[in-house]
C-alpha cells in the first residue's frame, strides 16, 4: 500500500488500496450514510496508511494550492518558538506566501490532527518542528506532494528537508566546557523526556561526553509542565538538599536555569567558584539577571529563516536544487556562571 509517486494522493489511490469505489470512498470521507461499518473502517484505514488528506477547497482541482505555508510548532508560550516564527515571517513577507500557525502542545496525536486539518486546505508548504512523528503524520507529510521542512533538529532522517542543530552535539559541547573548567560533581535538571526528544538527545550527548572524561551525572531531577523561574528555584533547592556536594548544575533550558541562579544567589553561594551552572537556548529576555547565565545559542531565528527560504525556493521552482540538510552550529556563552579555563 506504499505510495512512492511524488504526485498528491487522490480518491482513486484510496479506492484502489481499500478495494471499494471512489464514490464510496468519497461518502466515507465526507461522513455520509449508506456505508457499512466494515467498509467505512476499511476505507479509513487505507486513507490513514497512505497519508491521504481530503481537499477542502470546494470545486478546486486536487493539484491546486493556496499561498499558505503551514507552520506547526509545539508551543507559543515557550519563548523559543516566537523567534523561529519571526525568522519565518521575515522571509515569507517578501513573497506571496503567508504563514499559518498550528500548535501541538508536544502531543503526537494532536500534531497528527493539526497536520491533517492544515493539509486539507492544500498549503504550498509545511514547516514543522521536530523529526519524530507518528506513522500517520509521517505518511501525510511524505505524500502531501508539497515541500516539507522539519526544523530545530538534525539528529535523524527527514521526510524531505530539515534545518536545525544537532542536540547531541550541543550536549557534548557543554559537557566538554564543564569538564575543561574542572567541575566534577554535576547535577542535571530538566524536563521529563519521553516526548521532549530534543532535550533527551542533548542529555544523551551530555552524558556521553562526561563519560569519556571519566565523570558521571551525580544526581538528576525532572519535571513536567511549563518552564518557569519558580520551577527552577524549587528543583534546585530539592536537588541540593538531596545531594549537597554538587559543584555544577546543568539545566535543560534557560528559564529553569534562571530560577536556579536566583535561588543560589539568595543563599549566598559563590557562583561560579562554589557552584557553576548553565542553561540552554540563549533567551535574550534573561540578559537582565544579576549574573549573565552560561547558555548555548540554538540559532532559532536563523533556523526559521533558512526553512522559509527552502519553502519559497521550492514553491517558485519545484525542480530547484536546494540544500535539504542544513545543520547550524550552536555557540556557548560562558557568561558569569561557568569558569573559563
C-alpha positions in Angstrom: 0.0 0.0 0.0 3.1 2.2 -0.3 2.8 5.4 -2.3 6.2 6.4 -3.8 4.9 8.6 -6.5 5.6 12.3 -5.7 2.2 13.4 -7.0 -0.5 14.2 -4.4 -2.8 11.3 -3.4 -6.3 11.2 -4.8 -9.6 9.4 -4.1 -8.5 6.8 -6.7 -5.5 5.8 -4.6 -7.7 5.2 -1.6 -10.2 3.4 -3.7 -7.6 1.1 -5.1 -6.0 0.5 -1.7 -9.3 -0.3 0.0 -10.9 -2.2 -2.9 -14.1 0.0 -3.0 -15.3 2.5 -5.5 -14.3 6.2 -5.5 -17.9 7.2 -4.8 -17.9 5.0 -1.7 -14.6 6.4 -0.5 -16.0 9.9 -1.0 -19.1 9.1 1.1 -16.9 7.7 3.9 -14.5 10.7 4.0 -17.5 13.1 3.9 -19.1 11.1 6.7 -22.2 10.4 4.7 -24.5 7.5 5.4 -25.3 4.3 3.4 -21.9 2.7 4.1 -21.5 -0.4 6.2 -19.3 -0.2 9.3 -16.9 -2.8 7.8 -16.5 -0.8 4.6 -16.1 2.5 6.5 -13.3 1.0 8.6 -11.6 -0.4 5.5 -11.6 3.0 3.8 -10.4 5.0 6.8 -7.6 2.5 7.5 -6.4 2.7 3.9 -6.6 6.5 3.9 -4.6 6.7 7.2 -2.0 4.2 6.0 -1.5 6.1 2.7 -1.5 9.5 4.5 -4.4 10.8 2.4 -6.0 14.1 3.4 -9.2 15.2 1.7 -9.2 18.5 -0.2 -11.4 21.1 1.4 -11.1 23.6 -1.4 -14.6 23.2 -2.9 -14.6 22.7 -6.6 -10.8 23.0 -6.9 -8.5 20.6 -8.8 -6.6 18.3 -6.5 -3.4 19.8 -7.6 -4.4 23.4 -6.8 -2.5 25.1 -3.9 -3.2 28.2 -1.8 -0.5 30.7 -0.9 -0.2 29.5 2.7 2.6 27.8 4.5 1.6 25.6 7.4 3.9 26.2 10.3 3.4 23.7 13.2 5.2 24.1 16.5 4.8 22.6 20.0 4.1 25.8 21.9 3.7 29.6 21.6 4.2 30.2 25.3 7.7 28.7 25.1 10.0 31.7 24.3 12.0 29.5 21.9 9.4 29.4 19.1 8.3 33.0 18.7 11.9 33.7 17.5 11.6 30.9 15.0 8.3 32.2 13.7 9.8 35.7 13.4 12.5 34.3 11.2 10.0 32.5 9.0 7.8 35.6 8.7 10.7 37.9 7.7 11.4 35.7 4.7 7.9 35.0 3.6 6.8 38.6 3.8 9.0 39.2 0.7 6.9 36.6 -1.2 3.2 35.9 -1.9 3.3 33.2 0.7 1.6 33.7 4.2 2.4 31.5 7.2 -0.5 30.0 9.2 0.4 28.5 12.6 -0.7 25.4 14.4 0.2 24.3 18.0 0.6 20.7 19.1 1.4 21.1 22.9 4.1 18.4 22.4 1.4 15.8 21.9 1.9 13.4 18.9 -1.8 12.8 18.5 -2.5 16.5 18.5 0.2 17.1 15.9 -1.5 14.5 13.7 -4.8 16.3 14.0 -3.3 19.7 13.4 -1.4 18.5 10.4 -4.5 16.7 8.9 -6.6 19.9 9.1 -3.8 22.1 7.7 -3.1 19.8 4.8 -6.7 19.6 3.9 -6.5 23.3 2.9 -3.8 22.4 0.4 -1.0 24.8 1.6 2.1 25.4 -0.6 4.5 24.0 2.0 4.9 22.8 5.6 7.4 23.8 8.2 7.1 21.5 11.3 9.1 21.3 14.5 11.0 18.1 15.2 11.6 15.0 13.2 9.8 12.5 15.4 6.2 12.0 14.3 3.5 9.2 14.4 3.4 6.9 11.4 0.2 8.6 10.2 1.7 12.1 10.4 4.8 11.0 8.6 2.7 9.4 5.9 0.7 12.6 5.5 3.9 14.7 5.2 5.6 12.3 2.8 2.6 12.0 0.5 1.5 15.7 0.6 3.1 16.5 -2.7 4.5 19.8 -1.3 7.8 20.9 0.2 8.2 19.9 3.8 10.9 21.3 6.1 11.4 19.8 9.6 13.1 22.2 11.9 15.1 22.5 15.2 16.8 19.1 15.0 19.1 17.3 12.5 19.7 14.1 14.5 17.7 11.8 12.3 16.2 11.2 8.8 13.9 13.9 7.4 10.8 13.4 5.3 12.1 16.0 2.8 14.4 18.7 4.2 15.5 19.7 7.7 17.1 22.7 9.3 18.4 22.8 12.8 21.2 22.0 15.2 22.5 18.6 16.4 21.2 18.5 20.0 23.5 15.6 20.8 26.4 17.8 19.6 25.1 20.7 21.8 25.1 18.4 24.8 28.6 17.2 24.1 29.9 20.7 23.7 28.5 21.8 27.1 29.9 18.8 28.8 33.3 19.4 27.4 33.3 23.0 28.6 32.2 21.9 32.1 35.0 19.2 32.2 37.6 21.7 31.0 36.6 24.0 33.9 37.4 21.1 36.3 33.9 20.6 37.7 33.3 17.0 38.8 30.1 16.7 40.8 27.4 17.5 38.2 23.7 17.6 38.6 21.1 17.7 35.8 17.7 19.4 36.0 15.3 19.0 33.1 12.0 18.1 31.6 10.6 14.6 31.6 11.8 13.4 28.3 9.6 10.8 26.6 8.1 13.5 24.3 10.8 16.1 24.6 13.1 14.4 22.0 15.5 17.3 21.6 16.1 17.6 25.4 16.6 13.8 25.5 19.2 14.0 22.7 21.1 16.8 24.5 21.1 14.8 27.7 22.4 11.8 25.8 25.2 13.8 24.2 26.0 15.4 27.6 26.3 12.2 29.5 28.3 10.6 26.7 30.9 13.3 26.7 31.1 13.3 30.5 31.7 9.5 30.5 34.6 10.0 28.1 36.1 12.4 30.7 35.5 9.8 33.4 32.6 11.7 35.0 29.0 10.7 35.6 26.0 12.8 36.4 25.9 12.6 40.2 22.2 13.4 40.6 19.3 14.5 38.4 15.7 15.7 38.8 12.9 16.1 36.2 9.7 18.0 35.9 6.6 18.1 33.7 4.6 21.2 32.6 5.8 24.6 31.5 9.2 26.0 32.3 9.2 28.8 34.9 11.5 30.6 37.3 9.6 29.2 40.2 10.0 25.7 38.9 13.8 26.2 38.6 14.1 27.5 42.2 12.1 24.6 43.5 14.1 22.0 41.6 17.4 23.5 42.5 16.6 23.5 46.2 15.3 19.9 46.1 18.4 18.7 44.3 20.9 20.5 46.6 19.2 19.3 49.7 19.4 15.8 48.4 23.0 15.9 47.1 24.9 18.7 48.9 28.3 18.3 47.2 27.3 19.2 43.7 29.6 21.7 42.1 27.8 22.2 38.7 24.1 22.3 37.7 23.2 21.8 34.0 19.6 22.8 33.2 17.7 21.7 30.0 16.6 25.3 29.4 17.3 28.9 30.4 14.1 29.6 32.2 14.6 26.9 34.9 18.3 27.8 35.0 17.4 31.4 35.8 15.3 30.2 38.7 18.2 28.2 39.9 20.5 31.1 39.6 18.3 33.3 41.7 18.0 30.6 44.4 21.8 30.2 44.6 22.3 34.0 44.8 19.7 34.2 47.6 21.6 31.5 49.5 24.9 33.4 49.2 26.6 30.7 47.1 29.7 31.7 45.3 29.0 31.4 41.5 30.8 30.0 39.6 33.5 29.0 42.1 31.4 27.0 44.6 28.7 26.0 42.1 28.6 26.7 38.4 25.5 26.5 36.2 24.4 26.6 32.6 21.1 26.5 30.7 20.2 26.2 27.0 18.6 28.4 24.3 20.2 31.8 24.8 17.0 33.6 25.7 17.6 37.3 25.4 14.9 38.2 28.0 17.1 36.8 30.7 20.0 39.2 30.0 18.8 41.4 32.8 19.6 38.9 35.5 22.0 39.8 38.3 24.6 37.5 36.7 24.7 36.6 33.0 23.8 32.9 32.7 26.0 30.5 30.8 24.0 29.1 27.9 24.0 28.0 24.3 22.6 29.8 21.3 20.3 27.4 19.5 20.2 29.5 16.3 16.4 29.9 16.5 15.8 32.9 14.2 18.3 31.6 11.6 16.5 28.2 11.6 13.2 29.9 10.8 14.8 32.0 8.0 16.6 29.1 6.4 13.5 26.9 6.5 11.3 29.6 4.9 13.9 30.2 2.2 13.8 26.5 1.3 10.0 26.6 1.0 10.0 29.8 -1.0 12.6 28.5 -3.4 10.8 25.2 -3.9 7.4 26.8 -4.5 8.9 29.1 -7.1 10.7 26.2 -8.8 9.8 22.7 -7.8 12.9 21.4 -9.6 15.3 23.9 -8.0 18.4 22.3 -6.5 18.1 23.2 -2.8 20.3 22.2 0.1 18.0 19.8 2.0 20.1 19.3 5.2 21.1 22.5 6.9 23.0 22.0 10.2 23.7 25.2 12.1 26.4 25.3 14.8 25.3 26.4 18.3 27.7 28.6 20.4 28.4 28.6 24.1 28.1 31.8 26.0 30.1 31.4 29.3 28.5 34.4 31.0 29.2 34.7 34.7 28.3 31.2 35.8 30.8 28.9 34.0 34.5 29.2 34.7 36.7 29.5 31.6 40.0 27.6 31.6 
